[in-house]
Amino acid sequence: MSMKISVVGTGYLGVTHAACMAELGFEVIGVDVDPHKVRMLSEGHLPFHEPGLGELLRTHVESGRLRFTTDYEQIAEWADVHFIGVGTPQRNDGHGADMRYVDAAVIELATRIRGKALIVGKSTVPVGTARRLHGLIAATADPQADITLAWNPEFLREGYAVRDTMTPDRLVLGCEEAGSEAILRQVYARALDAGTPVIVTDFETAELVKVAANAFLATKISFINSFAEITETIGGDITVLADALGHDARIGRKFLNAGVGFGGGCLPKDIRALQARTSELGLTHTMGFLAEVDEINLRRRERVVRLSHAMLQDQLVGARVAVLGVSFKPDSDDVRDSPALDIAVRLFNAGADVLVYDPEGNKNAAERFPRLFYANDLAEAVANADLVLLLTEWAEFKALVPADLEQLVAARRLIDGRNVLSRSQWEEAGWEIVGMGQHYAPLDGQL
């Protein structure tokens, strides 16, 4: 293929997209302002955990099809298509998205491109951003340059990012200028030939699709957790309730699991940014319900802390608590806004001796909260534990049976924060076990 692609930003999104574009046969250069990260990637080392991505990175770095640089001048002269995959974190002074990195990337390209090029936004941005960037490009680009802009939101799930890029469930192309749709159809030819649905639309709709999807998902998770608060108070089986709801074709069963709530680098900050943006547009009440979605989600963490106090009969100070899982979801080492890590820190701050084990997340968690103790394996984490908390549903933890732990722990107490274990099996083995959405008498009248 003659088309050359650059990917600006080598975080989770950028590296995944770059490696997958190389897998599709394109020549690709990833650019980042961090020379250490560029050097690491150039040596074929992935700076985070994502199944299958490390192998893809090494394969195409070794083949020469995938390279990395800090030099914007190089990619501006070389590439035909520039994908923007930089972060849009929550601002320090509010809930809105910090657009400095997106703006900077676009300006760096627009001021350097001399010929014809397509800039494609993939970052999750507030609605109206593409329209604003279109004006920014016009104001800063060389008069002889022919630069067009498109918006192509990503829908990656951590743990499935390679699959979601290579075989997406849909493609959304925000294209308003001549030729941009045709170029993107060429980029995604394999997926389109496989029958992937494609939606071609305007800038604003393309921007809204991603935040709408995340807002809906967050709402669905908090919806079932709000009912968990009811069953925790009055009784009932939250899992059976979710199963019954899931048979309704209008609702579906996926992501209707009571637990400790959602986290990560996308859902929390995206629903807050959406509220902030709608307020800026004068729609103060339009996304107001997302504030309660956020609150329900945060209350799940407090529920686990209260359960821990109750199960230890308020003798938390000095108690040995094993926390199984601190990444926000399995098959990821991402601990950003992780409910599991937040719970571990809250218990530590309350005086417990907290021992953490996560198959992939220990290193990142230790960088954020070094005062916790990080065990090398599950057995080390649960040794002499007064209480065990299962907070991330790694396969290793979901497969646990009472015999795996009973000779290691000091007391048979367990909180199943993801409702993945058989309560009856553990109770029959002499364990005191409670999950989310389950009534626990010592907490009557409390959250």
C-alpha angles and dihedrals in degrees: 000000000000097000114104122207134200125193116203112210124032102213124114095300097039098049092045093050093045094050093046093049088054089049088055089058103262127130105244137189122189118205129201136163091227108088093192092057091045091051092048093050092044087059090052097254118140112215094209139032120266121148113251096359097096092057091048091050094051093046095055097037087056092046091051092235091111123050137164133215145165091219114105090181090062096053094040090060096038112040131075095196126034118197116201110215104158124135127270101197125181111277119252092230099050147339097289124109118266104236098181094104096048092047092048093050092051093047092048089055100038094053093049106040111099102173136033119318143151120225112203122193117215100161119106105254140170114272110268094038097109091050089051093046090050088061091044091055092049090051098047107030125102108265090235094053121100104210124168128186132217134171120224110171120209124233101191122158115206107245091029101049098122092048092046091052097044096040107021121185089227141355121221116197119188100197125162103154130073116271099010095102092050091051093050091047087056091050092051097036095125094053092044092049087054090058101259109167113247127201116197112195147139127293097261096051092047090052093047096050094072098044091043090053092050093045091051093048093048090049092051092051093047091045093063091041090055088057088047087062088057096048090046088057104039105015134253135128112276093192093054089046090053091047091053092049091046092062088065104095090212091061111027129198102256117111091005094119123125112229145119091309139248129308140149132108098301121038100048097044094039096055090047092048090050091054090048093049095048089051089053088054090054093254094123097163101032097093097023091119089067089069088064090044087056093046093050089051093052092046089063089067092052089050091060092049091051091047089052092053091048097047090050090046090242091302094121096131107096093003116138109237123186115207114198108200131010102179111099091243138004122274090033137089092206112127098170108135088346112175089208094055092043090054091049091052093047091053091048091050088051090059105265124137099239122200115191131198126177122161091228110001104067096093096050092043091050090053090056099037110018094169093074117088113246116205123210094224143003095266092055091049096052098039108128091349118168090199134015122207121195103200107155119045100229113165089245090061097040089057094055120124126188093258090062092065111019096088092048106046128077093219133017100239123131137173112202101204093181101040093234100129129077105255093197093051092053094043090052088055090056100262127140101223132170131177135194116288090022123122115246113187099211088062097052110143093018133095 
